[in-house]
């Protein structure tokens, strides 16, 4: 079973903003945690009794 949730690192945007010490955005980079998708796919193990 798959469950989709927003990426906790980029908050669902798919990218992160790199800022300087004054808070100005210097550049944007693809989120490495969700690989730019903006969401995480969690797989839950389904146990069956045989």
PyMOL commands that set and color helices and strands:
alter all, ss='L'
color gray80, all
select strands_A, chain A and resi 2-6+15-19+25-30+39-43
alter strands_A, ss='S'
color yellow, strands_A
deselect
rebuild
show_as cartoon
